[in-house]
Protein backbone atom coordinates (compact mmCIF):
# COMPACT_ATOMS: atom_id res chain seq x y z
CA UNK A 1 0.00 0.00 0.00
CA UNK A 2 1.17 3.54 -0.74
CA UNK A 3 3.04 5.96 1.47
CA UNK A 4 1.28 9.34 1.46
CA UNK A 5 3.80 12.19 1.34
CA UNK A 6 2.96 15.81 2.12
CA UNK A 7 4.66 17.57 -0.78
CA UNK A 8 4.21 21.04 0.73
CA UNK A 9 5.72 20.41 4.17
CA UNK A 10 9.40 21.34 4.12
CA UNK A 11 10.79 24.87 4.21
CA UNK A 12 11.74 24.63 0.52
CA UNK A 13 8.80 22.55 -0.76
CA UNK A 14 8.20 20.73 -3.07
CA UNK A 15 11.71 19.95 -4.35
CA UNK A 16 13.00 17.98 -1.30
CA UNK A 17 9.77 15.97 -1.21
CA UNK A 18 10.00 15.13 -4.91
CA UNK A 19 13.67 14.13 -4.59
CA UNK A 20 12.91 11.94 -1.58
CA UNK A 21 9.89 10.37 -3.26
CA UNK A 22 11.87 9.52 -6.41
CA UNK A 23 14.59 7.81 -4.43
CA UNK A 24 12.10 5.94 -2.23
CA UNK A 25 10.09 4.70 -5.21
CA UNK A 26 13.28 3.59 -6.94
CA UNK A 27 15.06 1.92 -4.02
CA UNK A 28 12.21 0.74 -1.79
CA UNK A 29 9.93 -0.29 -4.67
CA UNK A 30 6.88 1.27 -3.04
CA UNK A 31 4.12 3.55 -4.33
CA UNK A 32 4.33 7.19 -3.27
CA UNK A 33 1.40 9.59 -3.48
CA UNK A 34 2.58 13.21 -3.46
CA UNK A 35 -0.10 15.43 -1.93
CA UNK A 36 0.08 19.12 -2.70
CA UNK A 37 -0.50 21.86 -5.22
CA UNK A 38 -0.47 20.01 -8.53
CA UNK A 39 0.59 23.03 -10.57
CA UNK A 40 3.79 23.25 -8.50
CA UNK A 41 4.59 19.52 -8.37
CA UNK A 42 3.77 18.37 -11.90
CA UNK A 43 6.25 20.58 -13.84
CA UNK A 44 9.14 19.34 -11.67
CA UNK A 45 8.09 15.72 -12.01
CA UNK A 46 7.78 16.11 -15.76
CA UNK A 47 11.45 17.08 -15.90
CA UNK A 48 12.39 13.77 -14.27
CA UNK A 49 12.35 10.28 -15.70
CA UNK A 50 9.41 8.98 -13.65
CA UNK A 51 7.44 6.93 -16.16
CA UNK A 52 8.71 3.66 -14.66
CA UNK A 53 8.13 4.73 -11.03
CA UNK A 54 4.94 4.26 -8.97
CA UNK A 55 4.51 7.96 -8.12
CA UNK A 56 1.16 9.75 -8.23
CA UNK A 57 -0.04 13.26 -7.46
CA UNK A 58 -3.08 14.10 -5.34
CA UNK A 59 -4.04 17.74 -5.73
CA UNK A 60 -4.31 19.82 -2.56
CA UNK A 61 -4.58 23.48 -3.61
CA UNK A 62 -4.27 24.99 -0.12
CA UNK A 63 -0.83 25.34 1.45
CA UNK A 64 -0.37 25.12 5.23
CA UNK A 65 2.58 27.36 6.11
CA UNK A 66 4.80 26.97 9.19
CA UNK A 67 3.38 30.22 10.59
CA UNK A 68 -0.27 29.17 10.24
CA UNK A 69 -2.24 28.38 13.37
CA UNK A 70 -3.69 24.85 13.04
CA UNK A 71 -7.29 25.58 14.09
CA UNK A 72 -7.62 28.72 11.96
CA UNK A 73 -5.92 27.06 8.98
CA UNK A 74 -8.32 24.12 9.14
CA UNK A 75 -11.18 26.55 8.51
CA UNK A 76 -9.50 28.88 6.02
CA UNK A 77 -7.52 26.20 4.15
CA UNK A 78 -9.61 23.00 4.31
CA UNK A 79 -7.88 21.50 1.26
CA UNK A 80 -4.37 21.79 2.66
CA UNK A 81 -1.94 18.96 1.94
CA UNK A 82 -2.04 17.56 5.48
CA UNK A 83 -5.83 17.34 5.59
CA UNK A 84 -6.08 15.83 2.10
CA UNK A 85 -3.23 13.39 2.77
CA UNK A 86 -4.72 12.19 6.05
CA UNK A 87 -8.09 11.72 4.34
CA UNK A 88 -6.29 9.32 1.97
CA UNK A 89 -5.06 7.34 4.99
CA UNK A 90 -8.56 7.28 6.47
CA UNK A 91 -10.07 6.07 3.20
CA UNK A 92 -7.54 3.25 2.94
CA UNK A 93 -5.54 4.55 -0.03
CA UNK A 94 -2.31 4.65 1.94
CA UNK A 95 -0.66 2.91 4.87
CA UNK A 96 1.31 5.82 6.37
CA UNK A 97 1.46 9.62 6.15
CA UNK A 98 4.76 11.54 6.12
CA UNK A 99 5.21 15.29 6.48
CA UNK A 100 8.01 17.76 7.17
CA UNK A 101 5.46 20.45 7.92
CA UNK A 102 4.19 22.27 10.99
CA UNK A 103 4.22 19.80 13.90
CA UNK A 104 1.23 21.41 15.59
CA UNK A 105 -0.65 21.26 12.32
CA UNK A 106 0.23 17.60 11.89
CA UNK A 107 -1.00 16.75 15.39
CA UNK A 108 -4.21 18.77 15.01
CA UNK A 109 -5.07 17.36 11.59
CA UNK A 110 -4.18 13.81 12.59
CA UNK A 111 -6.47 13.99 15.61
CA UNK A 112 -9.25 15.57 13.55
CA UNK A 113 -9.01 13.14 10.64
CA UNK A 114 -7.87 9.87 12.24
CA UNK A 115 -8.56 10.24 15.96
CA UNK A 116 -6.80 8.35 18.72
CA UNK A 117 -6.23 4.64 19.16
CA UNK A 118 -9.11 3.33 21.25
CA UNK A 119 -8.17 3.73 24.91
CA UNK A 120 -5.35 6.23 24.37
CA UNK A 121 -5.77 9.25 26.61
CA UNK A 122 -3.18 11.51 24.96
CA UNK A 123 -1.08 10.98 21.81
CA UNK A 124 2.62 11.76 22.25
CA UNK A 125 5.14 13.53 20.06
CA UNK A 126 8.13 11.27 19.74
CA UNK A 127 11.77 12.09 19.03
CA UNK A 128 14.66 9.84 18.05
CA UNK A 129 17.67 11.14 19.98
CA UNK A 130 21.26 10.45 18.91
CA UNK A 131 23.10 8.85 21.83
CA UNK A 132 26.51 7.24 22.29
CA UNK A 133 25.23 3.76 21.48
CA UNK A 134 23.04 4.81 18.53
CA UNK A 135 19.57 6.22 19.13
CA UNK A 136 16.94 6.37 21.87
CA UNK A 137 13.21 7.11 21.75
CA UNK A 138 12.07 10.11 23.84
CA UNK A 139 8.41 10.96 24.43
CA UNK A 140 6.55 13.22 24.95
CA UNK A 141 8.51 16.13 23.45
CA UNK A 142 5.77 18.72 23.12
CA UNK A 143 2.21 17.52 22.72
CA UNK A 144 1.22 17.46 26.41
CA UNK A 145 2.75 20.19 28.56
CA UNK A 146 0.66 19.11 31.54
CA UNK A 147 0.51 15.39 32.26
CA UNK A 148 -0.96 13.00 34.79
CA UNK A 149 1.05 9.99 36.03
CA UNK A 150 -1.24 7.57 34.20
CA UNK A 151 -0.41 9.26 30.87
CA UNK A 152 3.17 8.09 31.38
CA UNK A 153 2.03 4.45 31.43
CA UNK A 154 0.66 4.75 27.90
CA UNK A 155 3.69 6.74 26.73
CA UNK A 156 5.90 3.94 28.05
CA UNK A 157 3.88 1.18 26.40
CA UNK A 158 3.71 2.95 23.04
CA UNK A 159 7.38 3.94 23.13
CA UNK A 160 8.41 0.42 24.07
CA UNK A 161 6.38 -1.09 21.22
CA UNK A 162 7.83 1.39 18.73
CA UNK A 163 11.41 0.69 19.86
CA UNK A 164 10.84 -3.07 19.58
CA UNK A 165 8.92 -3.18 16.30
CA UNK A 166 10.38 -0.33 14.27
CA UNK A 167 13.88 0.02 15.74
CA UNK A 168 14.41 -3.70 16.39
CA UNK A 169 15.19 -3.42 20.11
CA UNK A 170 14.10 -6.66 21.83
CA UNK A 171 12.72 -6.06 25.33
CA UNK A 172 13.67 -2.34 25.24
CA UNK A 173 14.80 -0.68 28.46
CA UNK A 174 12.38 2.07 29.51
CA UNK A 175 13.42 4.85 31.89
CA UNK A 176 11.80 7.91 33.44
CA UNK A 177 13.58 11.25 33.00
CA UNK A 178 14.39 12.75 36.40
CA UNK A 179 16.97 14.79 38.29
CA UNK A 180 18.35 11.71 40.01
CA UNK A 181 18.42 7.92 39.75
CA UNK A 182 16.85 7.28 43.15
CA UNK A 183 13.13 6.46 43.41
CA UNK A 184 12.44 9.48 45.60
CA UNK A 185 13.97 12.02 43.18
CA UNK A 186 11.86 14.29 40.98
CA UNK A 187 8.71 16.37 41.38
CA UNK A 188 5.44 14.80 42.49
CA UNK A 189 4.51 13.86 38.92
CA UNK A 190 7.75 11.93 38.44
CA UNK A 191 7.49 10.23 41.86
CA UNK A 192 3.90 9.11 41.25
CA UNK A 193 4.67 7.98 37.69
CA UNK A 194 7.66 5.99 38.94
CA UNK A 195 5.46 3.99 41.31
CA UNK A 196 2.98 3.23 38.52
CA UNK A 197 5.66 2.27 35.99
CA UNK A 198 7.15 -0.29 38.40
CA UNK A 199 3.96 -2.34 38.07
CA UNK A 200 3.70 -2.41 34.28
CA UNK A 201 4.70 -5.34 32.02
CA UNK A 202 7.38 -3.23 30.28
CA UNK A 203 11.09 -3.43 31.05
CA UNK A 204 11.16 -0.41 33.38
CA UNK A 205 14.66 0.33 34.64
CA UNK A 206 13.91 3.31 36.88
CA UNK A 207 14.86 6.96 36.72
CA UNK A 208 17.48 8.29 34.33
CA UNK A 209 19.42 11.56 34.30
CA UNK A 210 20.33 13.37 31.06
CA UNK A 211 23.97 12.26 31.25
CA UNK A 212 22.91 8.59 31.26
CA UNK A 213 20.36 9.30 28.55
CA UNK A 214 23.10 10.47 26.19
CA UNK A 215 25.28 7.51 27.15
CA UNK A 216 22.54 5.33 25.68
CA UNK A 217 21.62 3.52 28.89
CA UNK A 218 17.91 3.39 27.96
CA UNK A 219 16.08 2.61 24.74
CA UNK A 220 12.98 4.62 25.68
CA UNK A 221 12.82 7.71 27.89
CA UNK A 222 9.49 8.96 29.24
CA UNK A 223 8.73 12.55 30.27
CA UNK A 224 6.03 15.21 30.03
CA UNK A 225 5.80 17.40 26.95
CA UNK A 226 7.06 20.55 28.70
CA UNK A 227 10.24 18.91 30.00
CA UNK A 228 10.74 16.91 26.81
CA UNK A 229 10.50 19.99 24.62
CA UNK A 230 13.07 21.85 26.74
CA UNK A 231 15.35 18.79 26.61
CA UNK A 232 15.07 18.66 22.82
CA UNK A 233 15.67 22.37 22.24
CA UNK A 234 18.49 22.55 24.80
CA UNK A 235 20.22 19.57 23.21
CA UNK A 236 20.00 21.12 19.75
CA UNK A 237 21.28 24.47 21.05
CA UNK A 238 24.24 22.93 22.89
CA UNK A 239 25.19 20.80 19.89
CA UNK A 240 25.13 23.85 17.62
CA UNK A 241 27.15 25.94 20.08
CA UNK A 242 29.86 23.26 20.37
CA UNK A 243 29.97 22.81 16.60
CA UNK A 244 30.27 26.57 16.01
CA UNK A 245 33.03 27.00 18.61
CA UNK A 246 34.95 24.00 17.29
CA UNK A 247 34.72 25.23 13.71
CA UNK A 248 35.85 28.72 14.71
CA UNK A 249 38.86 27.39 16.64
CA UNK A 250 39.90 24.94 13.93
CA UNK A 251 40.01 27.71 11.36
CA UNK A 252 41.77 30.20 13.60
CA UNK A 253 45.35 29.43 12.46
CA UNK A 254 47.33 27.53 9.85
CA UNK A 255 48.36 24.95 12.43
CA UNK A 256 44.82 24.17 13.53
CA UNK A 257 43.68 24.06 9.90
CA UNK A 258 46.15 21.21 9.27
CA UNK A 259 44.72 19.39 12.29
CA UNK A 260 41.22 19.92 10.97
CA UNK A 261 42.15 18.29 7.66
CA UNK A 262 43.60 15.26 9.46
CA UNK A 263 40.53 14.97 11.68
CA UNK A 264 38.03 15.44 8.85
CA UNK A 265 36.80 11.77 8.84
CA UNK A 266 36.05 11.99 12.57
CA UNK A 267 34.15 15.25 12.14
CA UNK A 268 32.18 13.75 9.25
CA UNK A 269 31.13 10.85 11.49
CA UNK A 270 30.05 13.24 14.25
CA UNK A 271 28.05 15.30 11.78
CA UNK A 272 26.31 12.18 10.47
CA UNK A 273 25.45 11.09 14.02
CA UNK A 274 23.96 14.47 14.93
CA UNK A 275 22.12 15.04 11.65
CA UNK A 276 18.31 14.68 12.14
CA UNK A 277 18.11 13.88 8.44
CA UNK A 278 19.62 10.46 9.16
CA UNK A 279 16.49 9.60 11.18
CA UNK A 280 14.16 11.36 8.75
CA UNK A 281 11.01 11.48 10.86
CA UNK A 282 9.45 10.22 14.06
CA UNK A 283 5.89 9.03 14.71
CA UNK A 284 2.97 10.64 16.47
CA UNK A 285 2.25 7.70 18.78
CA UNK A 286 -1.34 7.24 19.88
CA UNK A 287 -2.90 8.46 16.63
CA UNK A 288 -5.10 5.80 14.99
CA UNK A 289 -2.91 5.65 11.91
CA UNK A 290 0.78 5.90 11.07
CA UNK A 291 1.77 9.57 10.99
CA UNK A 292 5.45 10.58 10.77
CA UNK A 293 6.76 14.11 11.18
CA UNK A 294 10.16 15.26 9.97
CA UNK A 295 12.15 18.49 10.31
CA UNK A 296 11.13 21.56 8.33
CA UNK A 297 14.73 21.88 7.11
CA UNK A 298 14.61 18.41 5.55
CA UNK A 299 16.40 17.91 2.24
CA UNK A 300 15.74 15.13 -0.25
CA UNK A 301 17.89 12.65 1.70
CA UNK A 302 16.01 13.39 4.94
CA UNK A 303 12.66 12.96 3.18
CA UNK A 304 13.84 9.62 1.79
CA UNK A 305 14.78 8.50 5.30
CA UNK A 306 11.41 9.70 6.59
CA UNK A 307 9.62 7.58 4.01
CA UNK A 308 11.87 4.65 4.88
CA UNK A 309 11.04 5.01 8.59
CA UNK A 310 7.32 4.98 7.80
CA UNK A 311 7.73 2.02 5.46
CA UNK A 312 9.57 0.03 8.16
CA UNK A 313 6.76 0.77 10.61
CA UNK A 314 4.22 -0.55 8.11
CA UNK A 315 6.25 -3.70 7.51
CA UNK A 316 6.56 -4.24 11.26
CA UNK A 317 2.76 -4.00 11.73
CA UNK A 318 3.32 -1.20 14.23
CA UNK A 319 -0.32 -0.11 14.31
CA UNK A 320 -1.61 -3.58 15.20
CA UNK A 321 1.03 -3.87 17.90
CA UNK A 322 0.10 -0.48 19.37
CA UNK A 323 -3.61 -1.27 19.37
CA UNK A 324 -2.98 -4.67 21.00
CA UNK A 325 -0.63 -3.16 23.58
CA UNK A 326 -3.10 -0.48 24.66
CA UNK A 327 -5.98 -2.99 24.73
CA UNK A 328 -3.95 -5.34 26.94
CA UNK A 329 -3.18 -2.48 29.32
CA UNK A 330 -6.85 -1.52 29.56
CA UNK A 331 -7.88 -5.09 30.33
CA UNK A 332 -5.57 -5.36 33.33
C-alpha positions in Angstrom: 0.0 0.0 0.0 1.2 3.5 -0.7 3.0 6.0 1.5 1.3 9.3 1.5 3.8 12.2 1.3 3.0 15.8 2.1 4.7 17.6 -0.8 4.2 21.0 0.7 5.7 20.4 4.2 9.4 21.3 4.1 10.8 24.9 4.2 11.7 24.6 0.5 8.8 22.6 -0.8 8.2 20.7 -3.1 11.7 19.9 -4.4 13.0 18.0 -1.3 9.8 16.0 -1.2 10.0 15.1 -4.9 13.7 14.1 -4.6 12.9 11.9 -1.6 9.9 10.4 -3.3 11.9 9.5 -6.4 14.6 7.8 -4.4 12.1 5.9 -2.2 10.1 4.7 -5.2 13.3 3.6 -6.9 15.1 1.9 -4.0 12.2 0.7 -1.8 9.9 -0.3 -4.7 6.9 1.3 -3.0 4.1 3.5 -4.3 4.3 7.2 -3.3 1.4 9.6 -3.5 2.6 13.2 -3.5 -0.1 15.4 -1.9 0.1 19.1 -2.7 -0.5 21.9 -5.2 -0.5 20.0 -8.5 0.6 23.0 -10.6 3.8 23.2 -8.5 4.6 19.5 -8.4 3.8 18.4 -11.9 6.2 20.6 -13.8 9.1 19.3 -11.7 8.1 15.7 -12.0 7.8 16.1 -15.8 11.5 17.1 -15.9 12.4 13.8 -14.3 12.3 10.3 -15.7 9.4 9.0 -13.7 7.4 6.9 -16.2 8.7 3.7 -14.7 8.1 4.7 -11.0 4.9 4.3 -9.0 4.5 8.0 -8.1 1.2 9.7 -8.2 0.0 13.3 -7.5 -3.1 14.1 -5.3 -4.0 17.7 -5.7 -4.3 19.8 -2.6 -4.6 23.5 -3.6 -4.3 25.0 -0.1 -0.8 25.3 1.5 -0.4 25.1 5.2 2.6 27.4 6.1 4.8 27.0 9.2 3.4 30.2 10.6 -0.3 29.2 10.2 -2.2 28.4 13.4 -3.7 24.8 13.0 -7.3 25.6 14.1 -7.6 28.7 12.0 -5.9 27.1 9.0 -8.3 24.1 9.1 -11.2 26.5 8.5 -9.5 28.9 6.0 -7.5 26.2 4.2 -9.6 23.0 4.3 -7.9 21.5 1.3 -4.4 21.8 2.7 -1.9 19.0 1.9 -2.0 17.6 5.5 -5.8 17.3 5.6 -6.1 15.8 2.1 -3.2 13.4 2.8 -4.7 12.2 6.1 -8.1 11.7 4.3 -6.3 9.3 2.0 -5.1 7.3 5.0 -8.6 7.3 6.5 -10.1 6.1 3.2 -7.5 3.2 2.9 -5.5 4.6 0.0 -2.3 4.6 1.9 -0.7 2.9 4.9 1.3 5.8 6.4 1.5 9.6 6.2 4.8 11.5 6.1 5.2 15.3 6.5 8.0 17.8 7.2 5.5 20.5 7.9 4.2 22.3 11.0 4.2 19.8 13.9 1.2 21.4 15.6 -0.7 21.3 12.3 0.2 17.6 11.9 -1.0 16.8 15.4 -4.2 18.8 15.0 -5.1 17.4 11.6 -4.2 13.8 12.6 -6.5 14.0 15.6 -9.2 15.6 13.6 -9.0 13.1 10.6 -7.9 9.9 12.2 -8.6 10.2 16.0 -6.8 8.4 18.7 -6.2 4.6 19.2 -9.1 3.3 21.3 -8.2 3.7 24.9 -5.3 6.2 24.4 -5.8 9.2 26.6 -3.2 11.5 25.0 -1.1 11.0 21.8 2.6 11.8 22.2 5.1 13.5 20.1 8.1 11.3 19.7 11.8 12.1 19.0 14.7 9.8 18.1 17.7 11.1 20.0 21.3 10.5 18.9 23.1 8.9 21.8 26.5 7.2 22.3 25.2 3.8 21.5 23.0 4.8 18.5 19.6 6.2 19.1 16.9 6.4 21.9 13.2 7.1 21.7 12.1 10.1 23.8 8.4 11.0 24.4 6.5 13.2 25.0 8.5 16.1 23.5 5.8 18.7 23.1 2.2 17.5 22.7 1.2 17.5 26.4 2.7 20.2 28.6 0.7 19.1 31.5 0.5 15.4 32.3 -1.0 13.0 34.8 1.0 10.0 36.0 -1.2 7.6 34.2 -0.4 9.3 30.9 3.2 8.1 31.4 2.0 4.5 31.4 0.7 4.7 27.9 3.7 6.7 26.7 5.9 3.9 28.1 3.9 1.2 26.4 3.7 2.9 23.0 7.4 3.9 23.1 8.4 0.4 24.1 6.4 -1.1 21.2 7.8 1.4 18.7 11.4 0.7 19.9 10.8 -3.1 19.6 8.9 -3.2 16.3 10.4 -0.3 14.3 13.9 0.0 15.7 14.4 -3.7 16.4 15.2 -3.4 20.1 14.1 -6.7 21.8 12.7 -6.1 25.3 13.7 -2.3 25.2 14.8 -0.7 28.5 12.4 2.1 29.5 13.4 4.9 31.9 11.8 7.9 33.4 13.6 11.2 33.0 14.4 12.8 36.4 17.0 14.8 38.3 18.4 11.7 40.0 18.4 7.9 39.7 16.8 7.3 43.2 13.1 6.5 43.4 12.4 9.5 45.6 14.0 12.0 43.2 11.9 14.3 41.0 8.7 16.4 41.4 5.4 14.8 42.5 4.5 13.9 38.9 7.7 11.9 38.4 7.5 10.2 41.9 3.9 9.1 41.3 4.7 8.0 37.7 7.7 6.0 38.9 5.5 4.0 41.3 3.0 3.2 38.5 5.7 2.3 36.0 7.1 -0.3 38.4 4.0 -2.3 38.1 3.7 -2.4 34.3 4.7 -5.3 32.0 7.4 -3.2 30.3 11.1 -3.4 31.1 11.2 -0.4 33.4 14.7 0.3 34.6 13.9 3.3 36.9 14.9 7.0 36.7 17.5 8.3 34.3 19.4 11.6 34.3 20.3 13.4 31.1 24.0 12.3 31.2 22.9 8.6 31.3 20.4 9.3 28.6 23.1 10.5 26.2 25.3 7.5 27.1 22.5 5.3 25.7 21.6 3.5 28.9 17.9 3.4 28.0 16.1 2.6 24.7 13.0 4.6 25.7 12.8 7.7 27.9 9.5 9.0 29.2 8.7 12.5 30.3 6.0 15.2 30.0 5.8 17.4 26.9 7.1 20.5 28.7 10.2 18.9 30.0 10.7 16.9 26.8 10.5 20.0 24.6 13.1 21.8 26.7 15.4 18.8 26.6 15.1 18.7 22.8 15.7 22.4 22.2 18.5 22.5 24.8 20.2 19.6 23.2 20.0 21.1 19.8 21.3 24.5 21.1 24.2 22.9 22.9 25.2 20.8 19.9 25.1 23.8 17.6 27.2 25.9 20.1 29.9 23.3 20.4 30.0 22.8 16.6 30.3 26.6 16.0 33.0 27.0 18.6 35.0 24.0 17.3 34.7 25.2 13.7 35.8 28.7 14.7 38.9 27.4 16.6 39.9 24.9 13.9 40.0 27.7 11.4 41.8 30.2 13.6 45.4 29.4 12.5 47.3 27.5 9.9 48.4 25.0 12.4 44.8 24.2 13.5 43.7 24.1 9.9 46.2 21.2 9.3 44.7 19.4 12.3 41.2 19.9 11.0 42.2 18.3 7.7 43.6 15.3 9.5 40.5 15.0 11.7 38.0 15.4 8.8 36.8 11.8 8.8 36.1 12.0 12.6 34.2 15.2 12.1 32.2 13.8 9.3 31.1 10.8 11.5 30.0 13.2 14.2 28.1 15.3 11.8 26.3 12.2 10.5 25.4 11.1 14.0 24.0 14.5 14.9 22.1 15.0 11.6 18.3 14.7 12.1 18.1 13.9 8.4 19.6 10.5 9.2 16.5 9.6 11.2 14.2 11.4 8.8 11.0 11.5 10.9 9.4 10.2 14.1 5.9 9.0 14.7 3.0 10.6 16.5 2.3 7.7 18.8 -1.3 7.2 19.9 -2.9 8.5 16.6 -5.1 5.8 15.0 -2.9 5.7 11.9 0.8 5.9 11.1 1.8 9.6 11.0 5.4 10.6 10.8 6.8 14.1 11.2 10.2 15.3 10.0 12.1 18.5 10.3 11.1 21.6 8.3 14.7 21.9 7.1 14.6 18.4 5.6 16.4 17.9 2.2 15.7 15.1 -0.3 17.9 12.7 1.7 16.0 13.4 4.9 12.7 13.0 3.2 13.8 9.6 1.8 14.8 8.5 5.3 11.4 9.7 6.6 9.6 7.6 4.0 11.9 4.7 4.9 11.0 5.0 8.6 7.3 5.0 7.8 7.7 2.0 5.5 9.6 0.0 8.2 6.8 0.8 10.6 4.2 -0.6 8.1 6.3 -3.7 7.5 6.6 -4.2 11.3 2.8 -4.0 11.7 3.3 -1.2 14.2 -0.3 -0.1 14.3 -1.6 -3.6 15.2 1.0 -3.9 17.9 0.1 -0.5 19.4 -3.6 -1.3 19.4 -3.0 -4.7 21.0 -0.6 -3.2 23.6 -3.1 -0.5 24.7 -6.0 -3.0 24.7 -4.0 -5.3 26.9 -3.2 -2.5 29.3 -6.8 -1.5 29.6 -7.9 -5.1 30.3 -5.6 -5.4 33.3 
